Amino acid sequence: METSELREQLCAAIRRRSLVMFEYGDLIRVVEPHRFGINSAGHEMLSGWLRAGYSRSNPAGGWRNYLLSDVTALQVLDAPFAGTRPGYVAHDPRMREVHCELDPTEAATSTEGPFIVREPAAPGAVGSSVTESVDTAPPVRHPAESARTRDGEVDPPAAAS
């Protein structure tokens, strides 16, 4: 994927508040993207909240910065996140140029799933005589993020100073 396409996808994900998944250092990351731009060293960087369960070193997740040059296999997921996380500061001075970022005043989007839209059947419509047991099937319950299984991920060792 070309760098310009990565930029477009990241900014679209930030605008829509959609989760992104990508490979970074041979590991899969699922991130809530908050800000994308050029850091003080002149490198394109994504700042976002790593979702819980995607790091052995910090299983609770948290703030991370990712160099765009090291991001591969980016996917914008069809799953929203609520908005800014604690500690988010608009106009962070560590990023000298911002391509796109979340507005901390944006209204929250529902993050409850599953994200399936069903049109209600009109009374008397063809096919509306479906039995009650089909219409009232129990909802699918998904485990909490903290209960997800890990695939043996091992964070890379810290670089020697």
VMD Tcl script that draws the C-alpha trace (Angstrom):
set ca {
  {0.00 0.00 0.00}
  {1.34 3.40 -0.94}
  {2.05 6.08 1.66}
  {-0.59 8.44 0.24}
  {-3.22 5.68 0.48}
  {-2.19 5.01 4.10}
  {-2.58 8.72 4.87}
  {-6.06 8.82 3.33}
  {-7.18 5.69 5.18}
  {-5.88 6.93 8.54}
  {-7.56 10.33 8.20}
  {-10.83 8.66 7.13}
  {-10.66 6.38 10.19}
  {-10.05 9.37 12.48}
  {-12.96 11.30 10.97}
  {-15.30 8.31 11.37}
  {-13.78 7.26 14.71}
  {-13.18 3.74 13.38}
  {-10.70 1.29 14.84}
  {-7.66 0.45 12.74}
  {-5.68 -2.78 12.68}
  {-2.16 -3.08 11.32}
  {1.15 -4.88 11.62}
  {3.86 -3.04 13.50}
  {7.15 -4.71 14.31}
  {5.75 -8.11 13.24}
  {2.85 -7.72 15.72}
  {-0.83 -7.08 15.11}
  {-2.14 -3.90 16.71}
  {-5.73 -2.69 17.09}
  {-5.74 1.04 17.75}
  {-8.16 3.92 18.26}
  {-6.49 6.55 16.03}
  {-6.52 10.04 17.56}
  {-3.94 12.13 15.67}
  {-1.89 11.70 12.51}
  {0.82 14.04 11.28}
  {4.52 14.80 11.37}
  {6.39 14.54 14.66}
  {9.14 16.87 15.88}
  {11.77 14.65 14.21}
  {10.09 15.05 10.81}
  {8.57 11.54 10.61}
  {4.94 10.76 9.83}
  {3.40 9.37 12.98}
  {0.07 8.03 14.23}
  {-0.83 8.69 17.86}
  {-3.54 6.45 19.23}
  {-4.89 4.32 22.03}
  {-3.78 0.66 21.81}
  {-6.78 -1.51 22.66}
  {-6.53 -3.83 25.65}
  {-5.26 -7.32 24.95}
  {-2.88 -6.45 22.11}
  {0.34 -6.06 24.12}
  {2.03 -8.40 26.59}
  {4.07 -5.58 28.11}
  {0.92 -3.56 28.90}
  {-2.20 -5.75 28.55}
  {-4.48 -2.87 29.57}
  {-3.49 -0.91 26.46}
  {-2.81 2.81 26.44}
  {-1.26 5.61 24.44}
  {1.20 4.67 21.71}
  {2.91 6.42 18.81}
  {3.52 4.55 15.54}
  {5.85 5.63 12.74}
  {3.98 5.37 9.45}
  {7.10 3.94 7.78}
  {6.80 0.86 10.05}
  {3.03 0.32 9.61}
  {2.02 -2.44 7.19}
  {-1.23 -4.22 6.29}
  {-3.43 -1.36 7.52}
  {-7.15 -2.11 7.74}
  {-9.88 0.31 8.79}
  {-12.32 -1.79 10.81}
  {-16.08 -1.43 10.71}
  {-16.15 -0.86 14.47}
  {-16.41 2.60 16.03}
  {-14.85 3.86 19.22}
  {-16.47 6.41 21.53}
  {-14.08 9.30 21.05}
  {-11.09 10.76 22.83}
  {-9.40 8.84 25.63}
  {-8.19 10.30 28.94}
  {-4.98 12.22 28.47}
  {-5.77 13.34 24.93}
  {-4.64 16.90 24.33}
  {-5.59 18.73 21.18}
  {-2.69 20.57 19.54}
  {0.08 18.41 21.05}
  {3.38 20.31 20.64}
  {5.25 17.02 19.96}
  {3.58 16.93 16.55}
  {4.78 19.85 14.47}
  {2.27 19.33 11.66}
  {-1.13 17.63 11.98}
  {-2.79 16.02 8.96}
  {-5.93 15.07 10.92}
  {-7.00 14.62 14.54}
  {-10.03 13.96 16.71}
  {-11.96 16.90 18.02}
  {-12.22 16.40 21.81}
  {-15.69 17.96 21.79}
  {-17.20 15.49 19.31}
  {-20.29 13.69 20.57}
  {-19.73 10.08 21.51}
  {-20.79 7.30 19.14}
  {-22.33 4.15 20.53}
  {-19.74 1.41 20.76}
  {-22.13 -1.34 21.79}
  {-22.33 -4.16 19.32}
  {-23.10 -6.13 17.39}
  {-23.35 -3.59 14.59}
  {-26.15 -5.24 12.62}
  {-28.97 -3.13 11.23}
  {-32.30 -4.84 10.75}
  {-35.29 -3.17 9.15}
  {-38.52 -3.76 11.07}
  {-41.12 -5.72 9.15}
  {-44.31 -3.83 8.44}
  {-47.48 -5.44 9.84}
  {-49.11 -7.55 7.16}
  {-46.07 -7.42 4.89}
  {-45.10 -10.50 2.90}
  {-42.87 -12.67 5.06}
  {-43.98 -10.94 8.28}
  {-45.58 -14.13 9.58}
  {-42.25 -15.41 10.86}
  {-42.63 -17.20 14.18}
  {-41.97 -15.27 17.38}
  {-39.05 -17.53 18.35}
  {-37.03 -16.41 15.33}
  {-37.69 -12.71 15.97}
  {-36.76 -12.96 19.65}
  {-33.61 -15.05 19.40}
  {-31.17 -14.12 22.15}
  {-28.50 -11.62 21.10}
  {-25.01 -12.87 20.41}
  {-22.75 -12.02 23.35}
  {-19.13 -11.22 22.59}
  {-16.46 -11.54 25.32}
  {-15.03 -8.36 26.78}
  {-11.74 -7.23 25.28}
  {-9.90 -8.29 28.41}
  {-11.18 -11.84 27.91}
  {-9.86 -12.22 24.37}
  {-7.28 -14.90 23.87}
  {-3.83 -13.89 22.75}
  {-2.00 -15.58 19.92}
  {1.35 -15.85 21.69}
  {2.34 -12.28 20.88}
  {5.70 -11.29 22.28}
  {6.67 -7.66 22.29}
  {10.09 -7.05 20.68}
  {12.94 -6.41 23.11}
  {13.76 -2.78 23.81}
  {16.51 -1.40 21.60}
  {19.90 -1.18 23.27}
  {20.84 2.36 24.20}
}
mol new
graphics top color blue
foreach p $ca { graphics top sphere $p radius 0.5 }
foreach p [lrange $ca 0 end-1] q [lrange $ca 1 end] { graphics top cylinder $p $q radius 0.2 }
display resetview
